[in-house]
Amino acid sequence: MQDELRAVAEGLAARLHRAVAIDDPHIRLLVHTSHDENVDEHRVHSVLRRQGSPDLVEYVLSHGIAAAEAPVRIPALKARRMLGRVCVPVRCDLRLFGYLWLIDDGDPVTDDELRLAVEAAAAAGQVLHRQQLIGDLRESRGRELLRDLVSEDASIRTHAAAELARKDTLPADGDVVVVGVRVGEAALAGLDGAATELDFALQRAVRHVTPVPALAMTRSGGHGTLLLAGTKLPSPQALRAQAQDLQSSLAKALGSNEVRVGVGPAVRGLLAAHRSHVGAQDVLRVTEVVPGFGPVVGYEELGIYRLLVHLPIEQLPVDAVPAGLRALIDGDGDGPLVETLETYLDEAGDARASVARLHVHRGSLYYRISRIEEITGMSLGNGGDRLVLHLGLKLARLLGLLVSPPASP
């Protein structure tokens, strides 16, 4: 398709003996031709960086070209050394697909030349329309295969992996990591186009991780999935930065902080992709009910919750949280005793580290520990009791019995 678009531009350039450029609707350069004429700062910037500088883009858009159906003359902007030019909207079935540009400074474009430019813009519109249709079909098929690749059915996963590898869409034996996204119910209800914004954000992410092959899909209820596969994935730091960019850009578009991103574990081979997907979903499940996690969390950060999240939480008996611990929670809630107990256990009984996290004197720590032992009827000097209390606290968080985050390290 790029060759067809370039042929349209070069054909017009040859007839007019002028340089021709074609941009997309966001003023990002698609193709350009070279010709023996002066070019300006805007054209040079577009060629070098594939997009004009923001102030010049704003200037040309201010002339109403996005709504125009006929050529528009853009006056020169001498302060920015931008030459005058003609913009011909590139449309197909009235839909805007971009803009065709001719520099118009010192050698005005004639009516006959405008007629030829309009014809070329129409041809370019047809090329870009076909390109979009083909892209939509590929994207739709890619989403279907991604859905099958992370299916619970092993036979469906095997078929999807084989087809993706056969079409060279994704490498069969490369490393794979899945990133899950969840938009909160309030954000979904507050914006009619929330699901569309989620889809746009994921598709932008697919483009930004190039040259790593990637696929993305969305599901109802504000769920999104991004899968990366390659012989060499981005470093964990780069992957986290990309996940943070995805979260922040989507949160900004929705005007809501109710956007959470979970990064699954890296696995080897497409057939193992579902394991990374399960890990990403585990992150989202835990961070939805357990406070204290940030908006972007990796699977390795879950700690003990990596195990507990697989328990049938809704089927656990009432005594899954020990009676003594329930008495402490009922009496103290998210107060200092519960906070002290969790901090002390998280720090493996290290009094110095616990005091530093809690910002209390050592004597206060020991007093609280004695009160905890008195209320729970358990000893923090006993390894078995410590294990029961520690797991009980984490279960209490999954069950929603504790809503305040633990003390920060």
N, C-alpha and C positions, 0 to 999 in steps of 0.2 A: 504494500500500500504506500509506503514511503517513496518508492520509486515512481509510482503513478503520480503522487502529489508533486514530486520534484519535476516530472515531465511536464506537468501543467505549468509550473512556474517558469521553467526554462523555455517552453514554447512561447509563452507570453513575452518573456524577456527578449527573445530573438526577434519577435515581430515589432516590439516597441523600441528596441535598443536602449532599454532601461533596466536597472536592477529591480528585481521583484522579491518580496519577502512575504511569507504566509505565517501568521501566528494562530495560536489557538484562542479561545474566548478569554483566557487569562493573560493575554499578551505574552505568551511563551512561544519562542520561535520554533516553528516546525521545519520549514525549508527556506533557503535563500539562494539567490543567484549572484554571480559576480558580473559586473559590467564596467565599462570605462566611463565612470562618472563619479563625482564626489559623493562620499557618504558622510554621515554626521555621527556625533557621539552616541545618539540613541541606537543607530544601526550597529555600530561597532560593539557597543555594550551587549546588544541582543545576540550578535553572532558569537561573541566570546563567552557569554554566560547564559545563553539561551533565554534570557529575559531582560527587558529594559530596566533601567533604574526606577525605583518606586515613584519618584516625583514626576518623571516623564510619563510613566504609565498612567498615573492619576490625571495628568494633563490631557493626554489623548482621549481617555475615557470620559473626561468632562465635556467633550463635544458630542455626546449622545450616540456614539457609534454602536453601543450595545443594542439600542432599539432601532437603529437605522436599517432601512431596506434598500437604500440607494447610496451611491458614493458620497463620502463626506470629505471636504477639504479641511485639513488641519493646518492652521497658520504656523509659521516658523516661531520658535521661541529662542530669540537671539541670546538672551541671558544664559541659556543652557546650551548654546550652539547646536540647537536642533533645527534642521531645515524643514520647510513646509513640505507637506506630503498629502497624498490622496489615500483615503481608506475605503476599500470596497468590502462591505460585509460578505462573508462566505456563509451562504445559507443553503439549506435543502429542505423542502416542504415547510418553509417559513422558520425552521429551527436554525439557530445560530451555531455554526461550527468553528468560526474564527474570523480572521481579517486578512485581506490581501492589501499590500502596501506598495505604493509607487512614490518615489521622491519627486516633488513638484516644484522645487525651488529653482528659479532662474530659467526654467524650461517647462512652462506649464503643460500639463497633460491636456491634449485636445479632446473634443467630444468623440471623435472616431476612436481615439485610444481608450477613452473611458468605456466605450461600447465593447471593445475587445477585452478590457479588464473585467467588465461585468460578466462576460461569457466565460472567461477563465475562472472567475470566482464561483460561478455556478458549477463548472466542472469539478473544481476543488471541493465544493460542498457535497457533490455526489460521491467522490472518493472518500471523504471523511465520514459520510453517512454509512457507507458500506463497511468502512473500517470499524465504526462503532458497533454496527450490527454483528459483525464477526466477533468482535471483542466481547460483546454481551453473551453470545452463544458459548464462547470458550469459558468465560467467567462462570456461566451457569453450570456448565459441565464440570468445571473445576470444583465448584461448591458441592455438587452431588458426590464427586469422588472423595472429597475431604470428609463429608458426612459419613460415607461408607468406611473410610479409612479408620475412623475413630469409633466405629460401631461396636456394640457388645458382641456381635456375631462374628466369630473367627473366620467363617467362610466368606462373609461379605468383605471383611478386612483384606483377606488374601486376594480376592478378585480386584479390589480397588488398587491395592499396591501394585499388582501386576500390570494393570492398565496404565497407571501413572508412570511406571518405569518404561513400559513399552512405547509410550508417546514422548518419552524424554521430558515429561513435565517435572518430575522429581527424580533424583537419583535413588535407586533401590537400596544401595548399601551405605549411604551417607549417614551423617549424624542428623538427628531430628529433635526439635524442641517445639512444644506447643505453648502458646500464650492464650490464656482465657481472659475474657472481659465480661464484666457484669455491671449493668446500669441499674441503679436502684429504682424501686417502684414509684417513688415520688417524682423522680426525674422523668420517668416515662410518662407519668400522668400529667406532668406540668408542661410538656412540649409535644405538640402533635407530630413533629418530624423527628422525634428522638431516635426511633428505629433507623430512619434514613441517615441521620448523623452518625450513628454507630457504624453503619455499613460504609459510609464515606471514609470514616476514620480508619477502618480496617483496610480498605483498598489503598488509601494513601500509605499505610504502613507496608503493604505488599510492595509498593513501588520503591519505598525508601530503603528497604533491606537489600535491594539489588547490589551486587550480583548474586546474592543468595536466593535460590528459588523459594517461593512462598505461595501459599494459598490462604484464603480467608473465607469465612462464612458467618452468617448471623442466624440466630433462631429466635423464636418468639419469646417474650418475657425479658428482653434486654440482654440476651446472651450472645457473645461473639467469640470466635475462635480464629486464631492466627497460627499457621503452621509454617515453620522454617525447616528446610532440609538442604544439606549440602555436604560436600566433602570436607569443608571447613566452615563451621558456624562462626558467627561473631563471638568475640571473647565474652565471658560472663559480664564484664563491666559494660561493654558496648551493648550487649543484649538488654541489660537492665536500663541503660540510658534510652534505648529505643522504646522499651516498655513504659518508661516514665514520660517520654514524649507523647506516646499514644494516649496515656491516661490524662495528661495535662491538656492536650489539644481537644480531646473529647469532652472533658469537664468544662473547658472554656466554651466550646460550641453549645453545650447543653445549659450553660449557666448554672451548673450544679456540681457539688463535690461528691455526689453519690455515684462515683465511678471507681470500681476496683479492678485491678489487674493481677492475675496470678500467673507466674512463670513455672511451667512444669519442668521436671528433670530432663536432662539431655539423654537420649537413648540412641541405640545404633540400629539403623535400618527402618524402612517404612513399615514393616510388619510389627514393629514395636511402638509405632507412633501412638497407639491407643493408651499405652502406659504413661506417656508424657501428658496426654490429654486428661487421663484420670488424675494425675498429680496436680495439674493446673486447676481442675474442678475441686479437688480437695482443698487447695489454697483458698478458693473463693468461698467454699462452704464454711471453713474455719473462720476466715476473716469477717464473714457476715455476722457471726454470733459472738466472737471473742474480741473484746476491745484491746487496744494497745498496738495493733499492727498498723502499718502505714498503708497508703493506697496502692502501692506496688510491692508485692511479696513473692519471693521465690520459694519453691518447694522445700529447699533445705532449711529455710527459716522457721518452719512449722514446729521443729523439735518433736516433743512427745505427741503433739497433735497429729503427726503423720500416722501414728498407730491408732490413736483414739478415734479419729474421724471415720475409721472403717467399722466401728462398733455400731450396732443398730440402736442408736441413741434413743429413739422414740420407744423402743421396746425394753429399755433397761428397767429393772425393778427399782423401787423407791430407795432400797438400801444400797444401791450402787455407790452412792455417796455415803460414807460411814456415818452412823448416827451421831457420834461425837463431833464430827466436822459439821454436820447439819445443825447441831445445837450452836456451834460457834457462828456459823453463817446467820442463823435465825436471830441470834442475840447481837451480833456485831455488823451484819450486812457487809458492806464494802469498807468497813471501818479499819482502824489501825491494827487490830489484832489479826484480821484476815490478811491484810497487806503485809504485815510482819511475817506471818507464817509462810506465805507464798514466796516472799523475798528470801527468807532464810533457807527455804528448801531449794529454790532456784540457785542459790549460791552454795549448795552442798554443805550447809551448816557452817559456813565461814562467817564468823561473827564480825570480823573487820570489814569484809566486803558488804555484809548486810547493813552495818551501821552507816557505811558510806552511801549506800543507795537510799536508805530510809531517812538519812539526815537526822539521826538521834544519837544520844549518848549510849555508850555500851551498857550502862546500868539500866537505861530505859528498855534496851533490847532484852536483857535478861529478865526484867520484870514482866515484859509482855510474853516472853516464852513461858514463864511459870504460869501466867494466867491462861495461856492457850492449853497447856498440859492439864490444868485444873478443869477447864471447861470440856475438853475433848476426852479426857480420861486416857490419853495416850502420851507416850514419852518420846520427845524428840531426840533422846539419846539412844533410842532403839531403832535399828535399821529397818525392821519390818514395819514399825509404826510410821516411820518417816515415809516409806514407800507408799503405804496406804493413804496417808494424808496428802502426799504430793499428787498422786493419781486422782484422788478424790477432788482436789481443787481444780485440776484441769478438766475433769468431767463436769464439775459444777459450772465451769465457764461454758462448756459446750451446751449444757442444759439451760443456760441463761440465768442461773442463780446468782451469778456475779456479773455486774454490768460496768464497773469501773476498771480501767486498765491497771495492771500491776505497776509497782514502782519502776521507774526508768533506770537502767543501769548507768 
